[in-house]
Amino acid sequence: EYSMNQHSYGALAMPYWDWTSSPTSDVILPALALQGEWTNGPLPSPPGGVTKRHFPNYPSKHPELKTTDYFRGLVKTSFKQTNYVQFNQQIVQPHNMIHVLVGKDMSTIQYAAYDPIFYLHHSYVDLQFA
């Protein structure tokens, strides 16, 4: 972000998806992720393939996994840690769970970064580390 601002004509900010906050109590995809080229990304194979999502992808016996309160609690627990190692051990839980919640390609290591929502998600995780 700093480098981008050094080479631009104005201030830039990275968009992010705050999955601890939404107009409802459910985690919802950000509006940006539902528009144009943000809806899916090209896959390396098969040729012409695009990323897919299955949102929300949570076990029916654990409906709390789709609520912002649940994720907000996990992040608060992370911020209460007294050192980096403990913080990292805690923050990885909601990070990984969002990958699973989005589902399909976002829940696989080899294809997650091809989905544009990956960058909105990781920009938010980066903000938590800042």
Order of alpha helices (4+ residues) and beta strands (2+ residues): alpha-alpha-alpha-alpha
